[in-house]
Amino acid sequence: MEEVEDYYHSVLPFYDAELADRGDGELWAWAASTPPGCRVLELGAGTGRGTAFLARTAGRIVALELAPEMIAVAHRKLAGASNVWLVAADMRWSPLRPRFDLVAAIDDPFVHLTADEDREHAFATAAGHLVPGGRFLLDAAWFSPDQRHAAGNPEGLVKENPGRGGLSVRETWRCDPTARLCTASYEYFVRGRRVREASFPARLWSREELEHRARAAGLQIAHLWGDYDRRPWDRATSPRLIAELRRG
Ligand SMILES: C[S@@+](CC[C@H](N)C(=O)[O-])C[C@H]1O[C@@H](n2cnc3c(N)ncnc32)[C@H](O)[C@@H]1O
């Protein structure tokens, strides 16, 4: 996990500007709006970017985050939000006892868990903290078949993201085509000048892994969405995979 902390240490100065236009805010505010007074557990809260969306509608939120520097930013950002509790903890080993109506994994923190055992533990945290009928929403790290094909080539899958305030970001994903294990490299440019580069080992979800983990944890797949507007997911054409899993 030190590798994860090092990665976020390196990209922290650019992190919020990079994600400012992700477009997922309405989804998370909607998700936390039911039931009224919704009790939310957030996994991998980062700088509190997604937490702020949840906080608009949730009754109360407990947000877990591993990296101390990320959580320090979240503390400052959410100082005025009386319904948010930030907890420095590893989501594989939750120190909490309460149960929640909603567990949210925003901009997939599971991407950093490349080993089966770690994914199992973190998934068990999500499932184990749900009340009966509770929901686990995961914005999964997932690529369409075309994207996976590109990521399997030596030059990798390259995405160029215009950020804010003169920042632009180039992501390059190189993946093992069979195991869904990747190296994700991020280059940051300010007004065209490259100012930072950092990479991390990553693991992508497949629908099959999602189904398997849900079944093992006693959850059912309620919805699979292909984007933040909750259009139905399509394996060939969807840009994203967002899963809503329900506890029976
Ligand atoms: C891609 S960022 C997403 C942050 C935030 N959810 C957002 O949408 O901006 C993933 C976050 O998960 C955190 N993370 C990774 N592994 C974790 C773990 N085992 N336990 C808790 N947090 C973890 C990282 O430190 C990072 O802040």
PDBQT file of the ligand as one rigid body, heavy atoms in Angstrom, charges set to zero:
ROOT
HETATM    1  C1  LIG A 301      -8.883   6.966  -7.847  1.00  0.00    +0.000 C 
HETATM    2  S1  LIG A 301      -8.853   7.571  -6.208  1.00  0.00    +0.000 S 
HETATM    3  C2  LIG A 301     -10.569   8.010  -5.966  1.00  0.00    +0.000 C 
HETATM    4  C3  LIG A 301     -10.734   9.021  -4.855  1.00  0.00    +0.000 C 
HETATM    5  C4  LIG A 301     -12.159   9.536  -4.689  1.00  0.00    +0.000 C 
HETATM    6  N1  LIG A 301     -13.093   8.440  -4.457  1.00  0.00    +0.000 N 
HETATM    7  C5  LIG A 301     -12.584  10.343  -5.904  1.00  0.00    +0.000 C 
HETATM    8  O1  LIG A 301     -13.501   9.917  -6.604  1.00  0.00    +0.000 OA
HETATM    9  O2  LIG A 301     -12.000  11.396  -6.138  1.00  0.00    +0.000 OA
HETATM   10  C6  LIG A 301      -8.721   6.085  -5.248  1.00  0.00    +0.000 C 
HETATM   11  C7  LIG A 301      -8.532   6.345  -3.753  1.00  0.00    +0.000 C 
HETATM   12  O3  LIG A 301      -8.595   5.089  -3.064  1.00  0.00    +0.000 OA
HETATM   13  C8  LIG A 301      -7.633   5.109  -2.016  1.00  0.00    +0.000 C 
HETATM   14  N2  LIG A 301      -7.305   3.727  -1.667  1.00  0.00    +0.000 N 
HETATM   15  C9  LIG A 301      -6.604   2.821  -2.407  1.00  0.00    +0.000 A 
HETATM   16  N3  LIG A 301      -6.500   1.660  -1.739  1.00  0.00    +0.000 NA
HETATM   17  C10 LIG A 301      -7.164   1.833  -0.565  1.00  0.00    +0.000 A 
HETATM   18  C11 LIG A 301      -7.413   0.997   0.559  1.00  0.00    +0.000 A 
HETATM   19  N4  LIG A 301      -6.933  -0.257   0.597  1.00  0.00    +0.000 N 
HETATM   20  N5  LIG A 301      -8.128   1.482   1.598  1.00  0.00    +0.000 NA
HETATM   21  C12 LIG A 301      -8.603   2.769   1.566  1.00  0.00    +0.000 A 
HETATM   22  N6  LIG A 301      -8.389   3.619   0.537  1.00  0.00    +0.000 NA
HETATM   23  C13 LIG A 301      -7.684   3.155  -0.521  1.00  0.00    +0.000 A 
HETATM   24  C14 LIG A 301      -6.452   5.875  -2.602  1.00  0.00    +0.000 C 
HETATM   25  O4  LIG A 301      -5.580   6.344  -1.605  1.00  0.00    +0.000 OA
HETATM   26  C15 LIG A 301      -7.196   6.978  -3.388  1.00  0.00    +0.000 C 
HETATM   27  O5  LIG A 301      -7.397   8.097  -2.581  1.00  0.00    +0.000 OA
ENDROOT
TORSDOF 0
